[in-house]
Amino acid sequence: MLPYYVAVAAVYGGLTWAADSILPAVVLHAAGDVVVLIRWWATGQPEWQLSATPPPLLAVSGVDARFITTFLVLLILATMTVVSYRKLRALRLVGTGGT
């Protein structure tokens, strides 16, 4: 789970830096908590324990449609995140008169 938490911390930090405010990161964190807690309440288990058996490793199962879909969604969301951070930073710099 460590890579997940490092990535989430990087998103919160990047958002805080780009917006020059901690408020958007707080809102994002709270929304994530609500989603996770609703799922936990609905299933009775945290998200990392939902499957009785772990999915097969990619080396065993090979690249399938589910993997490709997940990878494409990751690329799209990562691109959207970078674009959003750049726009927020540009807005912040315009507002402060910086370069």
Summary of the structure (lengths in Angstrom):
residues: 99
radius of gyration: 17.6
end to end distance: 38.0
largest distance: 54.9
contacts: 196
relative contact order: 0.10
helix: 79%
strand: 0%
